[in-house]
Amino acid sequence: MLTKKQIRIILTVFYIILFAAVSWFYNAGKFEGLEVKIIDMNFKRRGPVTADKKVVIIGFTDACILEIGKWPWKRDVHAETLKKLQAVSPSAIAVDVQFQDRSLLPDEDKKLIETIGTGKNIVLPLVISPKAEYADGGMIYSKQVAMPFDELKNVCKNFGYINVNYETLNTDGILRNMPLIERIDKSSTFESFAYKTALVSGLTNFKAGENGYFINYHGPDKTYEHVSFSSVYSQKVDLSYFKDKIILIGPAATAFEDLHHTPYGTIGGTEVQANIVDCIINNSFLNRTSKIFNISFLLILTIISIALFFYLKVPAVTLINFTLLVALLFFNYAVFTKLNLIFDIIPAVFLIIAGHFICGLFMVYANLLVSNGLLQKRVRELDALYSISKNISELINLDKILKDVLNEAINTMGAERGSIMLIDEDEQKLEVKVVAGIENPYENKILIPTGEGIAGEVFLNIKSMVSNDGDKDPRFKNYLDKVESGETSASRSRVRNILCAPLLIGEKKPIGVINIVNRRDNAKFLNEDVKLIETIAHHAATLIENSKLYKLATVDGMTGLYVHRYFQIRLKEEFSRAVRYEKNIAIIMTDIDHFKKFNDTYGHQCGDMVLTHVAKIVRDTIRNIDIAARYGGEEFAVILPETDVEGAMKLAERIRKNVEESFCHTPKGNLKVTISLGVSSNPVCDAPNQAALIACADNALYKSKENGRNKVTFFEGKSPQNNSKAEEY
């Protein structure tokens, strides 16, 4: 039992490790994805706020394209519009149009150059892009600047970059954080388009650095005043409205594909620029608490959490931690809305929750340590039995049962490997059915005489045995030489100990043995291990015997397909399920063509071989979820759950073709056979019950025979509405 002092030391160590881990993850940006989701949630909870009326957008809308013409417009359109706007003395005009190439009409360029040259408050965009050059045997990466054509560049006084490289700051693609300054080289920097516009307006003294800034979005798209470009160009609006305004001219139609994902959803690029300009002129960017501040807060929280566990019980700590979590959420929202402050709470939330659960569970564990120690053996036993008993739903699959039982026994006993042997009734020898934990498992059938080796002796005497002598025990010899599949005698040294128990039905009927080899912890097998493996072996033997009996009752011995009664039971279940959930269900009925003549010609032995041959093809062709059965003498039936007409016909044709293209190897030589098939499917056939659906498929099978055999036919017509056999099973 741990002492109170030891508990406090362990709790302190837990929290120190947790604090270090959370701080490291936070500093490495591992919580950023969750933090930005909190920011987005705060935006949506806060809703839109009042936008600065001095910022106005003149947008290129769909209506503009209809009125002015297809984009790009003639440059004298831009020149005339700018000239009209300049006349009313706005604070700044930012034109989000790239004039990188000269126009085919020089006069247009001349008008544009004259207009922009006379405007001291006009801002044009430039594009900064990465550049890679090969030099001196390697790649040199730099940045290049794309500006308007030379004559326009020479007269324009203000430029700002528009291709905001925000992906590195916003890894999820949502634009929240962006730089206002971009450095090209050690001595050259450029302002962003929005920042340059704000500076030109003269409405701000904001000094930007090269770090990123969190945009304080004022609302969704169309939050700012929007005026169409065509209405300004044709003077349909009072241009005096734009006096002393900051005008952003740019795309406002989806056809321009200038869209960005934001906390308020998709917003046009010009609208984003308006939000940034607003943040600059009003100094209202969101500020984020520093990492040093947040880690210091985590440290204080860690100390408080340790103290809570030192002096309070777990229920009281739970209540305090829950209250603290709620308070953090409200505080985060309050400082966001009132102070434009982003306070990172995910590290604190993670520390509280993880610390509470880890230390709370440890406290419970410490209080129940003695009780858990007494119950440990029983828990192991029950866990193993539960895992084994889950195989009851797969009684038909003996191989899977054996593998699952063996793996569960190996894991429960903490062993390296093992095997299960069952008695071969014909040979009266133990046959190795499944092996686990051996790199090169056996391939050939291995039979161990009863009474020979440890396994044979255990089976004969119906008594478990333990050997902790490894390869020194002479009883290992026969078993290892056979089961270890070609391993040399030197490899036997790996066998340190073995535990073997009989698989018993009742108290006196053994059906096999289970072998568990080598404890992983290099310890010896003890008496309590023997009792545990005997309990496992008893339940496993019952499961194995039930599987054999279940197979005898449900599987046809000759063909390996399900028997007719099992087919009817499953069809009733699948039909009811299809009706209940409005799913498709289909049936394929098959018959071997001229089978009576085949029997008369080649004999019943060859006929049985043909039945087995066709059944194997059917079994190998259908899906795992399909159910194939021997319906009558040479008739087979297949249930196809959740399968429509097209799927059923394709599968039926694949079965027919596989049979036609195969040979049946018999004493009379390699013989070829064909089959006829009939298909029915609900809801197409509108069969009221499973018997009617079978009747439809049987009718289609008759049509295949009538039309020359070796065919697939789908039932067409009206299905029987009443059938006396519908509730037979």
C-alpha positions, 0 to 999 in steps of 0.5 A: 500500500502506498503511503500518503507521502508517496502518493504526493510525490507521484502526483507531483511527478505526474503534474510536472511531466504533464506540464512539460508535455503540454508546454512543449506541445503548445510551444510547437504549435500542436494546439493551434488547430483547436485554438483557431477554432475557438477564435472562429467560435468567438467571432460567430458568438459575437456576431457583426460589429459596426464597420468604419463608414470611411471605408467604401468598396467599389466592386466589379459586379456581374451587373458591371460586366453586363453594362460595360462589357466582357472583362478585361475592360478598356483602360480608358474606362478605369482612367475615366472612373479614377479621374471622376473619383479624384475630383471629389477628393477621397482620402485614398483610392486603392485599385486592385487591378494588375496592369502588368502588360501594355495595352494593344491601344497605346492611347488607352495606356496614355490616359491611364498613365496621365490619370494615375500620375496626377493622383498622389493618393492612388495605390496600385497592386504588385505581386511578390512570388518565390523565385528559384534559380540554379547557380553554383551547383545548387538551387538559390531561392529568392523572391521576385516582384511583379509590378505594372508596366514601366511607364505606369510604374514610373508615375505611380507613387504608391504600391502594395502587394496583394498576394498575401502569403497567409498559408504559413500562418493559417495552415487550415486555409482560413484567413485569420492572421496575415503580415502587413510587411513583406521582406524581399531581401535584407534591404528591401521591404514592401507594405501590403495593399491594405496597409499602404492604402491606410498610410496613403489616406493619412488617417492612421499612424499605425506602425506595422512590423514584419509579424502577422496580425490577427484580423478583427473581422467586422462581419460577413461579406457585404458588411462594408458599403458596396457601390458598383463600378459601373454606377460610378463610371456612368455617374449614376451615383452622387460622387460627392459621397466619396469625399474623404473616403478610403475607396477600395476598387476590386472584384465583387463578383464570384466570376473573378474567383477572388474569394477567401475563407474566413471565420464568417465564411467565404468573403471576397478579397476586396472585402477582406482588404476593407476589414484590414484597412479598418483594423489599421486606421482604428488600431483594432487588430486582435492581440494575442497573449504571448507564449511566455504569459500562457506558459506562466499561467500553465505553471500557476494552474499546475501548482493549484491543481497539485494543491487541490489533490493534496488537500481535497477528495476526488469529487471536490476536485472534480467540481472545482475543475469543472467550474474552472473550465467553464470560467475559462471559456467565459473569460476567453469570450469576454476578453475577445469581445471587450478587449480584442484579446485572444487568450489561448485556453486549449493548453489550460483546458488540456492540462486540467482535463488530462491532469484530473483524469490521470491523477484522479484515476491514480487516486482511485487506484491507490485507494483500491490497490489491495482489493485489485491485487486480490481480484487480479487473477479472477479478472484475467480469467473472466476476461479470457473467458469472455473473449473466447465466448464471443466466438459463439456467434461464429460456430460455423468457422472452426478455424477462426475459433481455434485461432482466437482461442489460442491467441487469447490463451497466449496473451492471457498467460503472457506467453510467446507462442503456442498450439492447439492439437485435436484428435484425428478420429480416423488416425487416433492421433493428435493433429496440430490444427493451429500454431501461433508465435512461430515465424515459419509455421508448419505446412504439412499435416502433423500427427502426434501419437497419443502418449508420445511427448508432453502433448500425447501424455497429457491427452492420454492421462487427461491431466495438465502438465508443466515443464520448466526445464526447457530443452533439457526435458526429454519429452520435448523431443518428438513434439519439437521435431515435428511442430517447430517445422524444420527448426534445428535442434539448436533452436530448441534452446528457445523453449524455456518452459511449456504448459499443456492442458487437455481439452475436455468435454465433460470430465473424461472425454478429451478432444485435444490439447492446448500448449502454451510455450515460454513466459515472456517475463522469463518466469516459470509457469506456476500452479495458478497458471495451470488452473487458469489454462484449465478453465480456458481449455474447458470453455474452449473445448465446449466451443470447439465441440459445439462448432463441430455439432453446429457444422454437422447440423447446418452444412451438407457433408458432400458439397460443404454448402448449407442444408435446405432447412438452414437456407429457409431460416436465413432467407426468412431473416434476410427477407424480413430485414429487407422489408423492414429497412427497405433494402434489396434482396435477391435469390439465385436458383441453379440446376446442373444441366442433364444431371440424370443423363450424366449419372446414367452415363458416368455413374453416381460416383462421378455424379457426386464429384460433379455436385462437389465441383459445382458447389465449390465454384458457387462457394468460391464465386459468391461474396462473404455476405451471401448464403449458398445452400444445397436446395435439392438433389442437384439444385443449389440456391444463393441468398444475396442480401442488399443486392439489386437486379443488376448485381444479382445477374452479374453474379449469376452470370459469373457463376455460370461462366466459371462452371462452363469454363472449368473441368471436373476431374473424375476417374472417367476423365476431365468432364465438363458440365453446365448449369442453368440459373434463375434470378429473382429480386425484390422489390422488382418482383414484388414478392410478398414473402420469401416463398414467393421470391423462391417461386419467382427464381424457380420460374426463371430457372425453368425458363433458362432450361426451356430456352436451351439451358446454360443460361441466366434468366431473370423472373419477369411477370407477376409474382405469386401473391399467396403461397401456402409455404410462406410460413413453413419455417 
